[in-house]
Amino acid sequence: MSYSHSHAKSMKTPLGIVRGLGSAKNGTAHWWAQRTTAIALFPLGLWFIWCVLPHAGPDYAAFIAYLQCPCETVLMILLIGASLYHGQLGLQVVIEDYVHCDALKIILILGVKALVLVLGVWGVLSVLIIQFKHV
């Protein structure tokens, strides 16, 4: 073969070696997306724990007023997007690893992506409604 000896024992196809892709053809991008969202979720999670949770409680008007700050709105939308995307990536890996029927695998992956899209739109719209609601 025309590829180097170090790749001869690899499970990658010659085309995958040239493109730098794993056997799934998108493993590297998926891996980076998971790591990037995990890194983004760390400060967003800390912000949520220290800044948002203390405002949650019986004083609904104070909580809404807090979320109406443009900075808090942007951070909440980022948290929603990053957490849903990170969860979708993780569930996709679980489905790909443990579901062996190809048709069921495709249905489940598409279902998870559709659910994440619906929840993401719902979450962002909810935050935007709070942002532009007059208390």
Secondary structure as a PSIPRED ss2 file (coil, helix, strand):
# PSIPRED VFORMAT (PSIPRED V4.0)

   1 M C   1.000  0.000  0.000
   2 S C   1.000  0.000  0.000
   3 Y C   1.000  0.000  0.000
   4 S C   1.000  0.000  0.000
   5 H H   0.000  1.000  0.000
   6 S H   0.000  1.000  0.000
   7 H H   0.000  1.000  0.000
   8 A C   1.000  0.000  0.000
   9 K C   1.000  0.000  0.000
  10 S C   1.000  0.000  0.000
  11 M C   1.000  0.000  0.000
  12 K C   1.000  0.000  0.000
  13 T C   1.000  0.000  0.000
  14 P H   0.000  1.000  0.000
  15 L H   0.000  1.000  0.000
  16 G H   0.000  1.000  0.000
  17 I H   0.000  1.000  0.000
  18 V H   0.000  1.000  0.000
  19 R H   0.000  1.000  0.000
  20 G C   1.000  0.000  0.000
  21 L C   1.000  0.000  0.000
  22 G C   1.000  0.000  0.000
  23 S C   1.000  0.000  0.000
  24 A C   1.000  0.000  0.000
  25 K C   1.000  0.000  0.000
  26 N C   1.000  0.000  0.000
  27 G H   0.000  1.000  0.000
  28 T H   0.000  1.000  0.000
  29 A H   0.000  1.000  0.000
  30 H H   0.000  1.000  0.000
  31 W H   0.000  1.000  0.000
  32 W H   0.000  1.000  0.000
  33 A H   0.000  1.000  0.000
  34 Q H   0.000  1.000  0.000
  35 R H   0.000  1.000  0.000
  36 T H   0.000  1.000  0.000
  37 T H   0.000  1.000  0.000
  38 A H   0.000  1.000  0.000
  39 I H   0.000  1.000  0.000
  40 A H   0.000  1.000  0.000
  41 L H   0.000  1.000  0.000
  42 F H   0.000  1.000  0.000
  43 P H   0.000  1.000  0.000
  44 L H   0.000  1.000  0.000
  45 G H   0.000  1.000  0.000
  46 L H   0.000  1.000  0.000
  47 W H   0.000  1.000  0.000
  48 F H   0.000  1.000  0.000
  49 I H   0.000  1.000  0.000
  50 W H   0.000  1.000  0.000
  51 C H   0.000  1.000  0.000
  52 V H   0.000  1.000  0.000
  53 L H   0.000  1.000  0.000
  54 P H   0.000  1.000  0.000
  55 H H   0.000  1.000  0.000
  56 A C   1.000  0.000  0.000
  57 G C   1.000  0.000  0.000
  58 P C   1.000  0.000  0.000
  59 D C   1.000  0.000  0.000
  60 Y H   0.000  1.000  0.000
  61 A H   0.000  1.000  0.000
  62 A H   0.000  1.000  0.000
  63 F H   0.000  1.000  0.000
  64 I H   0.000  1.000  0.000
  65 A H   0.000  1.000  0.000
  66 Y H   0.000  1.000  0.000
  67 L H   0.000  1.000  0.000
  68 Q C   1.000  0.000  0.000
  69 C C   1.000  0.000  0.000
  70 P H   0.000  1.000  0.000
  71 C H   0.000  1.000  0.000
  72 E H   0.000  1.000  0.000
  73 T H   0.000  1.000  0.000
  74 V H   0.000  1.000  0.000
  75 L H   0.000  1.000  0.000
  76 M H   0.000  1.000  0.000
  77 I H   0.000  1.000  0.000
  78 L H   0.000  1.000  0.000
  79 L H   0.000  1.000  0.000
  80 I H   0.000  1.000  0.000
  81 G H   0.000  1.000  0.000
  82 A H   0.000  1.000  0.000
  83 S H   0.000  1.000  0.000
  84 L H   0.000  1.000  0.000
  85 Y H   0.000  1.000  0.000
  86 H H   0.000  1.000  0.000
  87 G H   0.000  1.000  0.000
  88 Q H   0.000  1.000  0.000
  89 L H   0.000  1.000  0.000
  90 G H   0.000  1.000  0.000
  91 L H   0.000  1.000  0.000
  92 Q H   0.000  1.000  0.000
  93 V H   0.000  1.000  0.000
  94 V H   0.000  1.000  0.000
  95 I H   0.000  1.000  0.000
  96 E H   0.000  1.000  0.000
  97 D H   0.000  1.000  0.000
  98 Y H   0.000  1.000  0.000
  99 V C   1.000  0.000  0.000
 100 H C   1.000  0.000  0.000
 101 C C   1.000  0.000  0.000
 102 D H   0.000  1.000  0.000
 103 A H   0.000  1.000  0.000
 104 L H   0.000  1.000  0.000
 105 K H   0.000  1.000  0.000
 106 I H   0.000  1.000  0.000
 107 I H   0.000  1.000  0.000
 108 L H   0.000  1.000  0.000
 109 I H   0.000  1.000  0.000
 110 L H   0.000  1.000  0.000
 111 G H   0.000  1.000  0.000
 112 V H   0.000  1.000  0.000
 113 K H   0.000  1.000  0.000
 114 A H   0.000  1.000  0.000
 115 L H   0.000  1.000  0.000
 116 V H   0.000  1.000  0.000
 117 L H   0.000  1.000  0.000
 118 V H   0.000  1.000  0.000
 119 L H   0.000  1.000  0.000
 120 G H   0.000  1.000  0.000
 121 V H   0.000  1.000  0.000
 122 W H   0.000  1.000  0.000
 123 G H   0.000  1.000  0.000
 124 V H   0.000  1.000  0.000
 125 L H   0.000  1.000  0.000
 126 S H   0.000  1.000  0.000
 127 V H   0.000  1.000  0.000
 128 L H   0.000  1.000  0.000
 129 I H   0.000  1.000  0.000
 130 I H   0.000  1.000  0.000
 131 Q H   0.000  1.000  0.000
 132 F H   0.000  1.000  0.000
 133 K C   1.000  0.000  0.000
 134 H C   1.000  0.000  0.000
 135 V C   1.000  0.000  0.000
